[in-house]
Amino acid sequence: MNTMSRGTILTISLLCWLTSCKTGDQAPPKQTAAPPANSASRFGIAIQSSGRVCLSIADPNLPPGAVVKLIYAEHPQTTADATVVGPASTCPAAGEDHPSPYELKVTQGKVADNVEGIAVAGPATFSAADDTVTGHLDPGSQTVTFRSCESSEGVHLTVWSGAALQGPRLWHGYHHLDYGVEANCTPKDTEP
């Protein structure tokens, strides 16, 4: 009969734990609720139509009360604060890259009708100077900038690390318009 003392079992258990042995009893790793600071799923398109503000974003898990910052990238650039009310049945800004619609409640600032805004979900800090908004997605991170331009039939919204059109583009959103407009985008704004 093979028997082990309690001390031997304790020693083996301790060694197994120290060397990261795995057993079937271990709990799965915790999943974070918020996407990483540099994740494109933090960005979306917000638009107000008929007094209702909606957000289309790639993140399907924004809870009611989630904080969203709205940046209107046409000059002069402005910001507004909002919170998620809940899922929306539709949103005029919905698209393939940002399919999850939410209704928003503006808590600070003003939002104009039918003007596309860049929405940033989650904690971030923003400031405005010389009619330009800049921000940090997390403490100590590179400055981000925002840009809006038009192609012949739609609005392109972009977020850049560093200066717009000079640093890497972090995110691109497109809102199709049902009418033609004068194009003013550069190839860097619209390239895949």
C-alpha positions as CSV (number, residue, x, y, z in Angstrom):
1,M,0.0,0.0,0.0
2,N,1.4,3.3,-1.1
3,T,0.8,6.1,1.4
4,M,2.0,9.7,1.6
5,S,2.3,11.8,4.6
6,R,0.4,15.1,4.9
7,G,3.7,16.9,4.7
8,T,4.6,15.2,1.4
9,I,1.3,16.1,-0.1
10,L,1.6,19.7,1.1
11,T,5.1,19.9,-0.4
12,I,4.0,18.5,-3.7
13,S,1.0,20.9,-3.8
14,L,3.3,23.8,-3.0
15,L,5.8,22.8,-5.7
16,C,3.0,22.4,-8.3
17,W,1.6,25.8,-7.5
18,L,5.0,27.5,-7.6
19,T,5.7,25.9,-11.1
20,S,2.3,26.9,-12.4
21,C,0.9,23.4,-12.6
22,K,-2.7,23.4,-14.0
23,T,-5.6,21.4,-12.6
24,G,-9.1,21.1,-13.8
25,D,-10.3,23.0,-10.7
26,Q,-8.8,26.4,-11.7
27,A,-11.1,29.2,-12.5
28,P,-10.9,30.7,-16.0
29,P,-9.0,34.0,-16.3
30,K,-11.2,37.1,-15.7
31,Q,-12.3,38.9,-18.8
32,T,-12.1,42.7,-18.7
33,A,-15.3,44.6,-19.5
34,A,-13.6,47.5,-21.2
35,P,-11.6,47.1,-24.4
36,P,-8.0,48.2,-24.3
37,A,-7.3,51.9,-24.5
38,N,-5.9,51.6,-28.1
39,S,-8.7,49.3,-29.3
40,A,-10.6,50.5,-32.3
41,S,-13.8,49.1,-30.7
42,R,-13.8,52.2,-28.4
43,F,-14.6,54.4,-31.3
44,G,-17.9,54.9,-33.1
45,I,-20.1,57.5,-34.9
46,A,-22.7,59.5,-33.0
47,I,-25.4,61.5,-34.7
48,Q,-28.5,63.5,-33.6
49,S,-31.6,63.3,-35.6
50,S,-35.0,64.6,-34.6
51,G,-33.8,65.3,-31.1
52,R,-32.5,61.7,-30.6
53,V,-28.8,61.0,-30.3
54,C,-27.6,57.6,-31.3
55,L,-24.3,55.9,-31.4
56,S,-23.1,53.1,-33.7
57,I,-20.0,51.4,-32.5
58,A,-18.3,48.0,-32.8
59,D,-18.6,47.2,-29.0
60,P,-21.9,45.2,-28.5
61,N,-21.5,45.3,-24.6
62,L,-21.8,48.9,-23.6
63,P,-24.0,49.0,-20.4
64,P,-26.5,51.7,-19.6
65,G,-24.7,54.6,-17.9
66,A,-21.4,54.0,-19.8
67,V,-19.6,57.2,-20.4
68,V,-19.1,58.4,-24.0
69,K,-17.2,61.5,-25.1
70,L,-18.4,63.0,-28.4
71,I,-15.9,64.9,-30.6
72,Y,-17.2,67.0,-33.5
73,A,-14.2,67.2,-35.8
74,E,-15.3,70.0,-38.2
75,H,-13.6,73.2,-37.3
76,P,-14.0,74.7,-34.8
77,Q,-13.8,71.3,-33.1
78,T,-16.1,70.8,-30.0
79,T,-16.9,68.1,-27.5
80,A,-19.9,66.9,-25.6
81,D,-20.3,64.4,-22.8
82,A,-23.0,61.6,-23.0
83,T,-24.0,58.4,-21.3
84,V,-25.5,55.3,-22.8
85,V,-29.3,55.0,-22.2
86,G,-29.5,51.5,-23.7
87,P,-29.6,49.7,-27.1
88,A,-31.3,51.4,-30.0
89,S,-33.4,49.6,-32.6
90,T,-31.8,51.7,-35.4
91,C,-29.2,54.4,-35.9
92,P,-28.6,56.4,-39.1
93,A,-24.9,56.0,-38.6
94,A,-24.9,52.2,-38.4
95,G,-22.5,50.4,-40.7
96,E,-20.4,47.3,-41.2
97,D,-17.5,48.4,-39.0
98,H,-19.7,49.8,-36.2
99,P,-22.9,47.7,-36.1
100,S,-24.1,48.1,-32.5
101,P,-26.6,50.9,-32.1
102,Y,-27.2,52.7,-28.7
103,E,-29.3,55.6,-27.6
104,L,-27.3,58.3,-25.8
105,K,-28.2,61.1,-23.4
106,V,-26.1,64.2,-23.7
107,T,-25.1,65.3,-20.2
108,Q,-22.8,68.3,-21.0
109,G,-22.3,70.4,-24.2
110,K,-24.4,70.8,-27.3
111,V,-25.0,68.5,-30.2
112,A,-26.1,69.8,-33.6
113,D,-28.7,67.9,-35.7
114,N,-27.4,65.8,-38.5
115,V,-23.7,66.4,-37.8
116,E,-21.6,63.2,-37.4
117,G,-19.4,63.0,-34.3
118,I,-16.6,60.7,-33.2
119,A,-17.6,58.8,-30.1
120,V,-15.0,57.5,-27.7
121,A,-16.3,55.0,-25.1
122,G,-14.6,54.6,-21.8
123,P,-12.3,56.8,-19.7
124,A,-10.2,59.3,-21.6
125,T,-9.2,63.0,-21.2
126,F,-9.7,65.7,-23.8
127,S,-8.9,69.4,-24.1
128,A,-9.5,72.1,-26.7
129,A,-7.1,74.8,-27.8
130,D,-7.1,76.9,-31.0
131,D,-10.4,75.3,-32.2
132,T,-8.8,71.8,-32.1
133,V,-9.6,68.9,-29.7
134,T,-6.8,66.6,-28.5
135,G,-6.9,63.8,-26.1
136,H,-5.3,60.9,-24.2
137,L,-7.0,57.5,-24.2
138,D,-5.2,56.5,-21.0
139,P,-2.8,58.3,-18.7
140,G,0.6,58.9,-20.2
141,S,-0.5,57.8,-23.7
142,Q,0.4,59.5,-26.9
143,T,-1.8,62.4,-27.8
144,V,-4.7,61.6,-30.2
145,T,-6.2,64.0,-32.7
146,F,-9.5,63.9,-34.7
147,R,-10.4,64.7,-38.3
148,S,-13.5,64.9,-40.4
149,C,-13.6,65.2,-44.2
150,E,-16.0,64.5,-47.1
151,S,-15.7,62.2,-50.1
152,S,-18.2,62.6,-53.0
153,E,-21.0,60.8,-51.1
154,G,-20.1,60.6,-47.4
155,V,-18.3,61.7,-44.3
156,H,-15.0,60.1,-43.2
157,L,-14.2,60.4,-39.5
158,T,-10.7,59.5,-38.3
159,V,-8.7,59.3,-35.0
160,W,-4.9,59.7,-35.2
161,S,-2.0,59.0,-32.9
162,G,-0.2,62.3,-32.8
163,A,-1.0,64.9,-35.5
164,A,-3.7,64.1,-38.0
165,L,-2.5,62.8,-41.4
166,Q,1.1,62.6,-39.9
167,G,0.9,59.9,-37.2
168,P,-0.6,56.4,-37.5
169,R,-4.4,56.3,-38.0
170,L,-6.0,54.5,-35.1
171,W,-9.6,54.4,-36.4
172,H,-11.7,55.2,-39.5
173,G,-15.5,55.5,-39.7
174,Y,-17.6,56.3,-42.7
175,H,-21.2,57.7,-42.8
176,H,-22.8,57.5,-46.3
177,L,-25.0,60.5,-47.2
178,D,-27.9,60.2,-49.6
179,Y,-26.6,63.2,-51.6
180,G,-23.4,64.3,-53.3
181,V,-21.0,66.7,-51.5
182,E,-17.7,68.4,-52.5
183,A,-14.8,66.0,-51.7
184,N,-12.0,67.3,-49.5
185,C,-10.5,64.1,-48.2
186,T,-6.9,63.1,-48.7
187,P,-5.8,59.6,-49.7
188,K,-4.6,59.1,-46.1
189,D,-8.1,59.8,-44.7
190,T,-9.7,57.1,-46.8
191,E,-7.1,54.4,-47.5
192,P,-7.9,50.9,-46.0
